[in-house]
Amino acid sequence: MNPSLINPYLQAFRAAEGLSPHAQSDLRKALIWAYSWSVPDEASLRGLVAYSPLVEIGAGTGYWAWCLEQLGARVSAYDREPHQSPRWKEILPGGPEALSRHAEETLLLSWPPLGDPMGEDCLRMFRGKHVAYIGEWRGR
């Protein structure tokens, strides 16, 4: 049996489709702070579950980790600012240095911060086999 997914971010994102471009932009900014930069869909999440256990560095509010855990993944989530609000799951304090404790897990990087070496540092320090990256390949 496949566990079901509660994903209020995706529902809010889809509900905004009928709004004006300006209203969509304003709503998107609010949704980013309440959930995450990227909007997870069920197919993407189920694809990541196959690589569980995961370690997410830069987890923010923990929304992706929360969604993944609903579908059966095991996720250790870290952020340098672990008390962001709202919190969708417990976020541990830490950054790339935390990877030394997670060599057997898949590294999950979702939109590493622009102008910050965090994503590159994670790739340099990671000793595991798999990396899941959410973002633009040659963009930001």
N, C-alpha and C positions, 0 to 999 in steps of 0.2 A: 504494500500500500504506500502510495506517495503522500507525504505530509502536505497539508494545504499551506498556503502562504498568505499572510496578511501584509499588504504593501500599500499603506496610505499615501506614500509619496507618488507612486505610479498613478494611483487614482486621482490625486490632486493635479498632477501633471496633465493627465488626459482630459480632465474637466476644464482645464484652461484653454483647450484648443479653440473654443468659440470666442474667446476674448480678443480685444484689439491687440495689435503688436505691443503697444505701450503698456497695457494692462498685463499682458503675458510677461513682459520683461520685469515689471515690478513684482509680480507674483513669483517669478523664478528666483529673484534675489532673496525673497523671504523663505522660499522652500529650500534653497541651498543652506541657509543657516539652520533651519529646523531639521533637515535630513542629511544631505550630503551634496557634493558637487555634481555627481552623476546619478542618474535615475536607474536603479536596478530593475530589470524585468525578470520574469520567472525563468526563461530559457537561459539567460546569462548566469543566474544564481545556481540553477541546477547543474550547469556545466562546471562551475567552480566547486560544487559539493563533491564532485568526483575526485577532486584533488585534496580533499580534507585528510588530515588536519591542516589548517591554514594559520599563518601568522600575519596579521595586518599591521603595518607600520604607517602611522599617519591616519589613524582610524577616525579622527574627528569625534562626532557624536556617537559613533558605533552603529550607525544605521545598516550598513552593508553586513556587518558581522551579525547583527540581530536578525536580519532577513535570512542569512545563510544558516544560522542556528535553527530557525524554524523548519528548515528543510533537512536537518540532520547533520549539518557540518559541525565540526569542532573548530572554534576560532579563538586564538589568543590575540587580543587587540591592544595596541599601544599608541600613545600620542604624547607629544611633549606638553600638551595642554589637556590632560585627561579629564578635566572637570567641566568641559563644554556643556552647555545646556541647549536643548534637552539631551539627556543621555539615554540612549536606547539599550545599552548594555554597559557593564563595567569595563572601563578603559584603564589599562595599567599605564603608569607613567614611564615613558621611555621612547627611544628612537632607534636608529640603526644598531646601536650597541646591544639591544635586546636580542638581536638575531643569534648571538652566540649560544643562547639557550634553546634555540629552535631549529637545529640543523636538519631534523627529519621532517619538517613541515614545509608546505608550499608557501612561498612569500607572496602576499597580496599587496600590490601597490595600486591605489586608486587615486589618480590625478595628484601625483606628488606636487608640492607647492612650487609655484613659479619663482625662479630666482633663488632657490634654496637648494643646497646640494644633498638634501635628505634622500631623494630617490637614487641618486648616483652612489651615495654612501651605502645605502642598503645593498645595492648590487655588488659593490666592492666587498662588503662584509659577509654576505650570504654564502653559506656553504652547502645549501640544499640542492635538490635536483630540479625543482620546478619554480617558475616565477609566473604569476598571473598579473598582467598589467592592464589597467583600465585608463584610457586616455588617448591622446593623439600620438601617432608614431613619430612624426617629424614636426609637430606643431609646438604648442607650449610645453 
